[in-house]
Amino acid sequence: MTAADAGSWQADEDEPRGPVGKAFRLSAADSLSLGNAVCGFLAVCVLAYSAIKQLQVGGHFTPDPSYFATAIVLLLIGATCDLFDGLVARRFRASAMGAELDNLADVISFGFAPAFMVVIWAGFTNQVPFPAVVGAAVAVLVAGVVRLARFACVKTKSGDFMGLPIPMGAMTVISIVLLFQPSIWSLLAVLGVAWLMVSRIEYPKPKGQLAAVVLGWIMVNVAFLTFWVAWPEGGDLPIKIGASMQIALVAAIPLRVLFYKREQRKEAERIGN
């Protein structure tokens, strides 16, 4: 065997092997993942357009609630796609690249899009320094990426999520944007959400009835947002209720976990004594 033949043989050995043809076939679940990614990208486009349009006309930008509402509806549709892609993959079939597509779509819709929303929300105000705004947005993006990477590598004994799931984290960041004016305190709240995503707190995985509850919550929020956009004279009470429910849910779960673990320790101590 010549050196050239040996090099060619080694190159062939290094080539990945597997069902290459099947890897390029998109399943129904993959289509939902791609729909999630498209919704995230369109949400960013809507927010960018709102800023570009105002800056071109008047040279000054004030966040327009209607554009925020449109972007949030798109992200909620993306969250619905994300909720169903796993169910569809288990019910029918998953492609060879399904898990990777799901994570990449989540980075766009629930990592980059809410981080960009934070910049649009607080980056054009004199209330907080721009570097602080960018720092909070970067924290959301980085926490989301780390959260997804850890999800792919680490499995909990209970089967639950370790850390706040990135779709729920994104919706909580959006709720903060909707409820509060830009300030150091609201940016600290955004940082708190980023910390929850990379924390060791276990969040229950939506299965069965819980998945139905999550879907119902998404549909209710979409209805609130639609009402908010279609009838602005009705006020923003519905969307404030939905955002407050989201923040309360995310805050209540860690407290419930802490109380549960404390009860377990007391029970173990009682049995030991």
C-alpha beads as a LAMMPS data file, in Angstrom:
LAMMPS data file: protein, C-alpha beads

273 atoms
272 bonds

1 atom types
1 bond types

-500.0 500.0 xlo xhi
-500.0 500.0 ylo yhi
-500.0 500.0 zlo zhi

Masses

1 110.0

Atoms # bond

1 1 1 0.000 0.000 0.000
2 1 1 1.407 3.379 -1.024
3 1 1 1.414 6.447 1.206
4 1 1 -1.296 8.006 -0.948
5 1 1 -3.468 4.903 -0.599
6 1 1 -2.903 4.881 3.140
7 1 1 -3.889 8.543 3.383
8 1 1 -6.996 7.933 1.312
9 1 1 -7.919 4.927 3.451
10 1 1 -7.452 6.963 6.630
11 1 1 -9.621 9.775 5.245
12 1 1 -12.347 7.261 4.424
13 1 1 -12.144 5.883 7.955
14 1 1 -12.538 9.381 9.394
15 1 1 -15.702 10.054 7.410
16 1 1 -18.898 9.790 9.494
17 1 1 -20.937 6.691 8.767
18 1 1 -24.666 6.219 9.159
19 1 1 -27.968 6.644 7.365
20 1 1 -26.907 9.744 5.463
21 1 1 -30.018 9.727 3.295
22 1 1 -32.309 9.594 6.311
23 1 1 -30.450 12.457 7.987
24 1 1 -31.745 14.832 5.315
25 1 1 -35.372 13.798 5.645
26 1 1 -37.429 16.191 7.728
27 1 1 -40.098 14.660 9.920
28 1 1 -43.297 16.332 11.078
29 1 1 -41.594 17.136 14.379
30 1 1 -38.717 18.807 12.509
31 1 1 -41.204 21.012 10.684
32 1 1 -42.509 22.208 14.048
33 1 1 -38.947 22.942 15.197
34 1 1 -38.314 24.949 12.038
35 1 1 -41.603 26.777 12.594
36 1 1 -40.365 27.663 16.075
37 1 1 -37.127 29.080 14.617
38 1 1 -39.014 31.089 11.977
39 1 1 -41.316 32.565 14.651
40 1 1 -38.292 33.640 16.694
41 1 1 -36.635 35.243 13.682
42 1 1 -39.829 37.074 12.699
43 1 1 -40.214 38.366 16.263
44 1 1 -36.722 39.893 16.048
45 1 1 -37.564 41.360 12.624
46 1 1 -40.742 42.971 14.000
47 1 1 -38.862 44.602 16.883
48 1 1 -36.030 45.755 14.615
49 1 1 -38.510 47.203 12.115
50 1 1 -40.285 49.157 14.869
51 1 1 -36.997 50.820 15.838
52 1 1 -35.802 51.415 12.261
53 1 1 -39.129 52.917 11.182
54 1 1 -39.261 55.459 14.013
55 1 1 -35.577 56.379 13.775
56 1 1 -35.869 56.993 10.031
57 1 1 -38.915 59.231 10.446
58 1 1 -38.234 61.198 13.607
59 1 1 -34.765 60.325 14.812
60 1 1 -36.190 59.247 18.163
61 1 1 -37.390 55.832 19.261
62 1 1 -40.085 54.982 21.801
63 1 1 -41.056 51.305 22.084
64 1 1 -44.467 50.746 20.489
65 1 1 -46.630 48.289 22.481
66 1 1 -48.310 46.977 19.325
67 1 1 -44.982 45.798 17.879
68 1 1 -44.064 44.200 21.184
69 1 1 -47.421 42.426 21.215
70 1 1 -46.896 41.118 17.687
71 1 1 -43.408 39.851 18.581
72 1 1 -44.711 38.163 21.724
73 1 1 -47.551 36.453 19.844
74 1 1 -44.962 35.073 17.420
75 1 1 -42.868 33.774 20.329
76 1 1 -45.936 32.182 21.915
77 1 1 -46.680 30.447 18.620
78 1 1 -43.053 29.285 18.619
79 1 1 -43.503 27.998 22.182
80 1 1 -46.557 26.036 21.035
81 1 1 -44.489 24.471 18.236
82 1 1 -41.781 23.651 20.769
83 1 1 -44.313 22.031 23.087
84 1 1 -45.686 19.794 20.355
85 1 1 -42.523 18.806 18.461
86 1 1 -41.474 16.309 21.136
87 1 1 -44.984 14.882 21.359
88 1 1 -45.164 14.498 17.586
89 1 1 -41.706 12.917 17.458
90 1 1 -42.720 10.312 20.058
91 1 1 -46.076 9.668 18.413
92 1 1 -44.805 9.280 14.855
93 1 1 -41.072 9.326 14.195
94 1 1 -38.043 11.501 14.781
95 1 1 -35.337 12.234 12.232
96 1 1 -31.618 11.841 12.885
97 1 1 -31.226 15.576 13.429
98 1 1 -34.417 16.234 15.392
99 1 1 -32.795 16.985 18.754
100 1 1 -30.231 19.322 17.189
101 1 1 -32.908 21.211 15.241
102 1 1 -34.969 21.593 18.396
103 1 1 -32.068 23.096 20.362
104 1 1 -31.028 25.434 17.537
105 1 1 -34.598 26.686 17.151
106 1 1 -34.837 27.263 20.917
107 1 1 -31.661 29.373 20.855
108 1 1 -33.260 31.671 18.276
109 1 1 -36.756 31.950 19.764
110 1 1 -36.038 31.737 23.495
111 1 1 -32.438 32.908 23.699
112 1 1 -31.691 35.555 21.093
113 1 1 -35.228 36.958 20.610
114 1 1 -35.922 37.809 24.294
115 1 1 -32.363 39.136 24.678
116 1 1 -32.955 41.436 21.699
117 1 1 -36.295 42.452 23.216
118 1 1 -34.490 43.544 26.399
119 1 1 -32.227 45.795 24.309
120 1 1 -35.187 47.346 22.438
121 1 1 -37.094 47.808 25.708
122 1 1 -34.343 49.441 27.789
123 1 1 -31.569 50.387 25.375
124 1 1 -33.190 53.636 24.179
125 1 1 -33.874 55.161 27.579
126 1 1 -31.806 57.320 29.886
127 1 1 -33.050 55.454 32.946
128 1 1 -30.298 52.823 32.858
129 1 1 -26.792 52.744 31.338
130 1 1 -26.645 51.027 27.964
131 1 1 -23.805 48.676 29.033
132 1 1 -26.050 47.416 31.861
133 1 1 -28.834 46.735 29.364
134 1 1 -26.482 44.835 27.058
135 1 1 -25.100 42.914 30.043
136 1 1 -28.587 41.771 31.059
137 1 1 -29.415 40.804 27.464
138 1 1 -26.151 38.865 27.114
139 1 1 -26.898 37.072 30.400
140 1 1 -30.261 35.906 29.015
141 1 1 -28.669 34.664 25.790
142 1 1 -25.706 32.928 27.459
143 1 1 -27.877 31.346 30.153
144 1 1 -30.209 30.014 27.481
145 1 1 -27.357 28.486 25.469
146 1 1 -25.797 26.928 28.576
147 1 1 -29.201 25.657 29.683
148 1 1 -29.751 23.886 26.365
149 1 1 -26.235 22.430 26.315
150 1 1 -26.643 21.096 29.848
151 1 1 -30.040 19.639 28.979
152 1 1 -28.388 17.631 26.206
153 1 1 -25.679 16.302 28.549
154 1 1 -27.221 15.986 32.021
155 1 1 -30.243 13.905 32.969
156 1 1 -31.834 14.165 36.408
157 1 1 -32.859 11.076 38.377
158 1 1 -36.427 12.322 38.590
159 1 1 -36.646 13.040 34.862
160 1 1 -37.523 16.668 35.547
161 1 1 -35.720 19.714 34.133
162 1 1 -32.636 20.959 35.969
163 1 1 -32.978 24.719 35.884
164 1 1 -35.774 26.833 34.470
165 1 1 -36.620 25.562 30.942
166 1 1 -35.583 28.102 28.321
167 1 1 -39.118 28.668 26.872
168 1 1 -40.430 29.456 30.350
169 1 1 -37.390 31.642 31.005
170 1 1 -38.027 33.581 27.808
171 1 1 -41.689 34.107 28.695
172 1 1 -40.692 35.340 32.159
173 1 1 -38.236 37.860 30.691
174 1 1 -41.016 39.023 28.364
175 1 1 -43.376 39.356 31.345
176 1 1 -40.854 41.617 33.093
177 1 1 -40.609 43.739 29.941
178 1 1 -44.400 44.047 29.784
179 1 1 -44.966 44.834 33.453
180 1 1 -42.122 47.171 34.394
181 1 1 -40.374 50.257 33.125
182 1 1 -36.633 49.971 32.450
183 1 1 -34.671 50.380 35.673
184 1 1 -31.798 48.795 37.544
185 1 1 -34.307 46.752 39.547
186 1 1 -36.066 45.367 36.483
187 1 1 -32.691 44.514 34.931
188 1 1 -31.796 42.683 38.145
189 1 1 -35.034 40.729 37.765
190 1 1 -33.953 39.778 34.226
191 1 1 -30.600 38.622 35.627
192 1 1 -32.500 36.594 38.214
193 1 1 -34.348 34.756 35.453
194 1 1 -31.034 34.058 33.706
195 1 1 -29.687 32.606 36.973
196 1 1 -32.760 30.368 37.367
197 1 1 -32.109 28.899 33.907
198 1 1 -28.619 27.712 34.899
199 1 1 -29.491 26.860 38.508
200 1 1 -29.857 23.348 39.949
201 1 1 -33.513 23.875 40.840
202 1 1 -35.642 21.122 39.318
203 1 1 -38.740 22.120 37.377
204 1 1 -41.416 19.528 36.548
205 1 1 -41.524 18.355 32.962
206 1 1 -44.921 18.983 31.302
207 1 1 -46.493 15.568 30.784
208 1 1 -50.093 14.499 30.410
209 1 1 -52.381 16.896 32.243
210 1 1 -49.491 19.278 32.980
211 1 1 -48.758 19.580 29.247
212 1 1 -52.439 20.383 28.664
213 1 1 -52.276 23.046 31.375
214 1 1 -49.168 24.597 29.769
215 1 1 -50.847 24.636 26.352
216 1 1 -53.962 26.185 27.884
217 1 1 -51.846 28.862 29.565
218 1 1 -50.209 29.701 26.211
219 1 1 -53.598 29.954 24.503
220 1 1 -54.937 32.225 27.258
221 1 1 -51.935 34.526 26.897
222 1 1 -52.357 34.635 23.117
223 1 1 -56.003 35.617 23.665
224 1 1 -54.982 38.361 26.121
225 1 1 -52.427 39.712 23.666
226 1 1 -54.874 39.624 20.770
227 1 1 -57.417 41.544 22.849
228 1 1 -54.710 44.028 23.850
229 1 1 -53.758 44.724 20.220
230 1 1 -57.285 44.734 18.762
231 1 1 -58.889 46.893 21.464
232 1 1 -56.207 49.173 22.924
233 1 1 -58.891 51.365 24.493
234 1 1 -59.695 48.440 26.768
235 1 1 -56.445 49.009 28.615
236 1 1 -53.559 46.688 29.324
237 1 1 -55.093 44.921 32.324
238 1 1 -55.453 41.526 30.557
239 1 1 -51.805 41.364 29.545
240 1 1 -50.710 42.493 32.990
241 1 1 -52.716 39.663 34.495
242 1 1 -51.088 37.128 32.165
243 1 1 -47.576 38.467 32.801
244 1 1 -48.126 38.506 36.547
245 1 1 -49.331 34.895 36.430
246 1 1 -46.163 33.888 34.583
247 1 1 -43.824 35.562 37.081
248 1 1 -45.785 34.125 40.015
249 1 1 -45.579 30.624 38.513
250 1 1 -41.819 30.788 37.979
251 1 1 -41.255 32.180 41.477
252 1 1 -43.584 29.666 43.160
253 1 1 -41.945 26.517 41.785
254 1 1 -38.508 27.071 43.426
255 1 1 -40.240 27.892 46.713
256 1 1 -42.291 24.714 46.459
257 1 1 -39.127 22.696 45.752
258 1 1 -37.354 24.224 48.762
259 1 1 -40.302 23.460 51.063
260 1 1 -40.509 19.917 49.691
261 1 1 -36.809 19.267 50.295
262 1 1 -37.096 20.708 53.795
263 1 1 -39.991 18.349 54.520
264 1 1 -37.920 15.444 53.199
265 1 1 -34.998 16.327 55.492
266 1 1 -37.320 16.589 58.500
267 1 1 -38.862 13.234 57.649
268 1 1 -35.413 11.640 57.283
269 1 1 -34.330 13.092 60.629
270 1 1 -37.507 11.806 62.277
271 1 1 -36.969 8.310 60.919
272 1 1 -33.307 8.403 61.958
273 1 1 -34.202 9.355 65.513

Bonds

1 1 1 2
2 1 2 3
3 1 3 4
4 1 4 5
5 1 5 6
6 1 6 7
7 1 7 8
8 1 8 9
9 1 9 10
10 1 10 11
11 1 11 12
12 1 12 13
13 1 13 14
14 1 14 15
15 1 15 16
16 1 16 17
17 1 17 18
18 1 18 19
19 1 19 20
20 1 20 21
21 1 21 22
22 1 22 23
23 1 23 24
24 1 24 25
25 1 25 26
26 1 26 27
27 1 27 28
28 1 28 29
29 1 29 30
30 1 30 31
31 1 31 32
32 1 32 33
33 1 33 34
34 1 34 35
35 1 35 36
36 1 36 37
37 1 37 38
38 1 38 39
39 1 39 40
40 1 40 41
41 1 41 42
42 1 42 43
43 1 43 44
44 1 44 45
45 1 45 46
46 1 46 47
47 1 47 48
48 1 48 49
49 1 49 50
50 1 50 51
51 1 51 52
52 1 52 53
53 1 53 54
54 1 54 55
55 1 55 56
56 1 56 57
57 1 57 58
58 1 58 59
59 1 59 60
60 1 60 61
61 1 61 62
62 1 62 63
63 1 63 64
64 1 64 65
65 1 65 66
66 1 66 67
67 1 67 68
68 1 68 69
69 1 69 70
70 1 70 71
71 1 71 72
72 1 72 73
73 1 73 74
74 1 74 75
75 1 75 76
76 1 76 77
77 1 77 78
78 1 78 79
79 1 79 80
80 1 80 81
81 1 81 82
82 1 82 83
83 1 83 84
84 1 84 85
85 1 85 86
86 1 86 87
87 1 87 88
88 1 88 89
89 1 89 90
90 1 90 91
91 1 91 92
92 1 92 93
93 1 93 94
94 1 94 95
95 1 95 96
96 1 96 97
97 1 97 98
98 1 98 99
99 1 99 100
100 1 100 101
101 1 101 102
102 1 102 103
103 1 103 104
104 1 104 105
105 1 105 106
106 1 106 107
107 1 107 108
108 1 108 109
109 1 109 110
110 1 110 111
111 1 111 112
112 1 112 113
113 1 113 114
114 1 114 115
115 1 115 116
116 1 116 117
117 1 117 118
118 1 118 119
119 1 119 120
120 1 120 121
121 1 121 122
122 1 122 123
123 1 123 124
124 1 124 125
125 1 125 126
126 1 126 127
127 1 127 128
128 1 128 129
129 1 129 130
130 1 130 131
131 1 131 132
132 1 132 133
133 1 133 134
134 1 134 135
135 1 135 136
136 1 136 137
137 1 137 138
138 1 138 139
139 1 139 140
140 1 140 141
141 1 141 142
142 1 142 143
143 1 143 144
144 1 144 145
145 1 145 146
146 1 146 147
147 1 147 148
148 1 148 149
149 1 149 150
150 1 150 151
151 1 151 152
152 1 152 153
153 1 153 154
154 1 154 155
155 1 155 156
156 1 156 157
157 1 157 158
158 1 158 159
159 1 159 160
160 1 160 161
161 1 161 162
162 1 162 163
163 1 163 164
164 1 164 165
165 1 165 166
166 1 166 167
167 1 167 168
168 1 168 169
169 1 169 170
170 1 170 171
171 1 171 172
172 1 172 173
173 1 173 174
174 1 174 175
175 1 175 176
176 1 176 177
177 1 177 178
178 1 178 179
179 1 179 180
180 1 180 181
181 1 181 182
182 1 182 183
183 1 183 184
184 1 184 185
185 1 185 186
186 1 186 187
187 1 187 188
188 1 188 189
189 1 189 190
190 1 190 191
191 1 191 192
192 1 192 193
193 1 193 194
194 1 194 195
195 1 195 196
196 1 196 197
197 1 197 198
198 1 198 199
199 1 199 200
200 1 200 201
201 1 201 202
202 1 202 203
203 1 203 204
204 1 204 205
205 1 205 206
206 1 206 207
207 1 207 208
208 1 208 209
209 1 209 210
210 1 210 211
211 1 211 212
212 1 212 213
213 1 213 214
214 1 214 215
215 1 215 216
216 1 216 217
217 1 217 218
218 1 218 219
219 1 219 220
220 1 220 221
221 1 221 222
222 1 222 223
223 1 223 224
224 1 224 225
225 1 225 226
226 1 226 227
227 1 227 228
228 1 228 229
229 1 229 230
230 1 230 231
231 1 231 232
232 1 232 233
233 1 233 234
234 1 234 235
235 1 235 236
236 1 236 237
237 1 237 238
238 1 238 239
239 1 239 240
240 1 240 241
241 1 241 242
242 1 242 243
243 1 243 244
244 1 244 245
245 1 245 246
246 1 246 247
247 1 247 248
248 1 248 249
249 1 249 250
250 1 250 251
251 1 251 252
252 1 252 253
253 1 253 254
254 1 254 255
255 1 255 256
256 1 256 257
257 1 257 258
258 1 258 259
259 1 259 260
260 1 260 261
261 1 261 262
262 1 262 263
263 1 263 264
264 1 264 265
265 1 265 266
266 1 266 267
267 1 267 268
268 1 268 269
269 1 269 270
270 1 270 271
271 1 271 272
272 1 272 273
